[in-house]
Amino acid sequence: MTEQGGIAKRPFRFFDNREKYLMFVTTCGEKWAIAEQVGAEIAKISPQPPALHLFDAGTGDGTVLASSLR
């Protein structure tokens, strides 16, 4: 509340609006660039035993993981 007794309006934060956030993350090229880099790094390693653990901490749609596996 403000000193005049009204409700203080919070400043707009981009990530508070899910629709705008999802529109941004699906249209930017960040995910594809990350997947390309992951693919390039995977080609350089030889895991022992033949296993590789990937942790995808993205937006939850699995785009980076799926693109990396391709």
KOLGUKE-288681 format. One record per residue (C-alpha): residue number from 1; residue in one letter; x, y, z. Coordinates in steps of 0.5 Angstrom, whole numbers, plus 500, padded with zeros to 3 digits. Each point is the difference from the previous one (the first is absolute). Layout:
N
[atom NUM,'A',[X,Y,Z]];
...
! end
This chain:
70
[atom 1,'M',[500,500,500]];
[atom 2,'T',[502,507,499]];
[atom 3,'E',[500,506,505]];
[atom 4,'Q',[494,502,497]];
[atom 5,'G',[496,494,501]];
[atom 6,'G',[500,497,493]];
[atom 7,'I',[503,494,498]];
[atom 8,'A',[507,500,497]];
[atom 9,'K',[501,498,493]];
[atom 10,'R',[506,495,499]];
[atom 11,'P',[504,502,494]];
[atom 12,'F',[499,495,494]];
[atom 13,'R',[505,494,500]];
[atom 14,'F',[501,496,493]];
[atom 15,'F',[500,494,504]];
[atom 16,'D',[493,501,504]];
[atom 17,'N',[496,499,493]];
[atom 18,'R',[501,493,498]];
[atom 19,'E',[497,501,493]];
[atom 20,'K',[505,506,498]];
[atom 21,'Y',[505,495,503]];
[atom 22,'L',[499,494,496]];
[atom 23,'M',[499,504,494]];
[atom 24,'F',[507,503,501]];
[atom 25,'V',[503,493,502]];
[atom 26,'T',[497,497,494]];
[atom 27,'T',[502,505,495]];
[atom 28,'C',[507,501,502]];
[atom 29,'G',[506,496,497]];
[atom 30,'E',[503,499,507]];
[atom 31,'K',[498,493,501]];
[atom 32,'W',[502,498,493]];
[atom 33,'A',[507,503,501]];
[atom 34,'I',[501,496,506]];
[atom 35,'A',[498,494,497]];
[atom 36,'E',[505,501,495]];
[atom 37,'Q',[505,501,505]];
[atom 38,'V',[498,494,504]];
[atom 39,'G',[500,496,493]];
[atom 40,'A',[507,502,499]];
[atom 41,'E',[503,499,507]];
[atom 42,'I',[497,493,500]];
[atom 43,'A',[504,498,494]];
[atom 44,'K',[506,501,503]];
[atom 45,'I',[499,496,506]];
[atom 46,'S',[500,492,501]];
[atom 47,'P',[497,499,507]];
[atom 48,'Q',[501,494,504]];
[atom 49,'P',[496,495,501]];
[atom 50,'P',[497,503,493]];
[atom 51,'A',[495,504,504]];
[atom 52,'L',[498,507,500]];
[atom 53,'H',[496,504,505]];
[atom 54,'L',[497,507,497]];
[atom 55,'F',[496,505,505]];
[atom 56,'D',[495,504,496]];
[atom 57,'A',[498,506,505]];
[atom 58,'G',[496,504,494]];
[atom 59,'T',[493,502,500]];
[atom 60,'G',[498,493,501]];
[atom 61,'D',[498,498,492]];
[atom 62,'G',[506,496,499]];
[atom 63,'T',[502,504,494]];
[atom 64,'V',[508,500,502]];
[atom 65,'L',[500,493,502]];
[atom 66,'A',[496,498,493]];
[atom 67,'S',[504,504,496]];
[atom 68,'S',[507,497,503]];
[atom 69,'L',[498,493,499]];
[atom 70,'R',[498,501,493]];
! end
